[in-house]
Amino acid sequence: MSEHLYTYGVVDDDEFELAIEGVDDGTPIRTVSYRSLTAIVSDIDTLEPERSDENVRRHDDVLREVIESADGRTVVPMQFGMVFKSGRTLKSVLRSGRRAFRKALLDVDGMVELGVKIVVDEGATVDDDTVADIAERLAAAAERDVENDLFSDRLCMNRSYLVAYDDQEAFSEAVQAVRDDYEDLTVQYSGPWAPYNFVDIQIGAAQ
């Protein structure tokens, strides 16, 4: 068994295993704890996992399972590719970053991230007032929101929303209302995700 630990995220004091395959087929998904912090990990043979579509999907799937297996467990996600040489190295990072992790867990307590992209259909146009109306309506159904890059000429809105786990249905209804009111726009709705866009913890994997 490899001593390297691929790390998906951090939760409040807890211990569990999940029967789901992680990055590079890592299984089981288990925990490593330091005081009141618990990291979600799986064993891995490399310090630099391939950023393949499959691995990225599994990283997200593990975090989603962590959230949903406890009906809304709060998780502070790690970015893809965070590998530690050993449990001792990981615990050292948890110890040194303890204050930042605790603050982040409090900031996103009981929350998940939902994504909404608005695409203008071929031949249609959209004005600033329409985009502002959509943004205002969706923001009212969320706790917080952030704007992401508009990476396509037809993409007129790309935002991430922080929503309480128990309020996802209400947010989904707001998204459907936008679909109903703006038939010339394509609404791409995704999630729930771990709240990547609402935590800001900068750490490096000690190798």
N, C-alpha and C positions, 0 to 999 in steps of 0.2 A: 504493500500500500504506500502510495506517495505521501510524503510529508507536506507537500505544497497544498495550500488551501485557496481555492477559488472562492471569492467572497461576493455575495449578492447584495447584502444590505445589513442593516442593524435594526433590531427591535428592542423594546423594553424587556426587562428580565423575564426570560422564558426558556424552556427546553422542549424540543420536539424533533421529530424526523418526518420527512415527506417522501412518499414513494413516487417520485417523479424524476426523470432524467434531467441532469443539468448540463452545463457547458462541458464539451468533450466527453459526453456520456457519463459524467460524474453522478454517482449515486451511492448511498442515499443522501438526500439533502438533510443536513444536521446542523447543530449549533455549537458555537464556542463562546463561552461567557467570561466576562471580566466585571466583577461587582454587579451593577444593575444594568449592564449592557450585554446584549447577546447578538453575535454575528451569525448570519446564515451562510453556510459554507458547503462545499463538496470537494473531494480530493481531486487533484489534477497532476499530471506528470510534467507539465511545462510551466515556465514562468511567463510565457507569451502566447496565450491561446489565439488561434486563428479567428479573425473577425468575420466569420462566414455568416450568411443569412440564418443558417440553422442554429449556430451558437448564439447569435443575438436574440433569436426568437426564444431559445431555451432560457436565456438570462431573464427575459421579461416574463416568461411563463412561470418560472420559479417564484419570482416576486409576486405575481398575481395569485399563485397558490398560497403563498405565505399570508397574503391579505385575506383571501376568501376562506381559508381553512379555519379561521377563527372569527368569521363574520365581521371583518373590518379591522383586523389587527394593524396597528400603525407600524409602518416601516420607513426607514430612511434608506433610500437606495444608493448603492455604489454604481459608478459608471462601469460599462463593460470592460473586462480585462484586468480587474483588480485581483492580483494573485500575491499571496504572502508565502514566504519560504517555509514557515512553520507556525504552529499554534502560538509559540512564544512571541514571534514577531508580530502576529496579529494582536495578541493581548497587549503588547507594548503600544500599538497604535490606538487601541481602545482606551488605554490608560491615558495617553498623552492628549487624545482628542475627546476625552470624556465630557468636558463642559460643552463643547460644540455639538456633540451628538445628543446630549440631553436637551439642549435648546432646540435643535432641529426636530426631535421627537415631539416636543411640546408644540412647536409651530404647526406641525401637520397632524396633530393628534386626531384620529378618527377620520382622516381625509384620504381621498384618492384623487388621481389626476385623470381628467377626461380631455380628449382633444377634438377640436372642431376646425375643419377646413372648409372654406366656401369657394367653389369653383364656378366661374361664369361659363354658361353653356355656349357652344359654338354659335356665333352670330348674334349673341345677346350682349347687352351692355349693362353696367351697373354704376350708379353714382355714389358719391361719398355719403349722402344722407342715408341711403339704403344700408351701406356697410355700418354706419354709426348706429342705426336702429337695431340691426342684428346684434352688434357687439354689446349694446346697452341691455337688450333683453336677456342675453345669455349671462352677462355679468351679474344681473340681478338674481339669477338662480344659483350663483356660486359664491364661495367665500372670497376667493381672489382669482385673478387671471393675469396671464402674461402673453405678450405678443411674440410670435416666432417669425422667422424669415419667410418672405414671399418669394419662393424659389421658381415661380412660373408666372408668365404674363397673365394667365387666366385665373390665377389664384388671387382672390381679392381679400381674403382673411385667413389667418392661420394662428389660432390661439389655443393655449392650454388653460384649463380651468381646475381649480382646487375645490372639490365638492365633498361634503360629508358623505361617508359611505352610505348612510341611511337616506340620503337625499338624491341618490342617483336617478330614481324614477321621476322625480319632479324635474330634474335637469333634462332628462330624456324627453319629457313632455314639452319643455321649452324648445328643444331642438326640433321636434316634430312640428311644432307650431310655425317655426321659421320655414321649414320645408313646405308646409301648406300655403304660407303667405307669399313665398317667392319661388314660383314654379320654374323660372328661367335660371335658377341657381341650383347647383348640385352641392348638397351638404354631406361632407364626409365626417362621420362621427366615430371615434375610437375610444377604447378603454374598457374597464378601468385599468390604469397603470399605476405603478408606484409614483410618488410625486417628485419625479426628477427635476422639474422646472421650479420647484418651490423650496429646495434646500440648497445650501451653498457651503459644502464642506470640502476643502481642498486638502487631500492627503496623497501621499505617494506610497506605492507598495514597496516596502523595504526588501531589497533582493540581495 
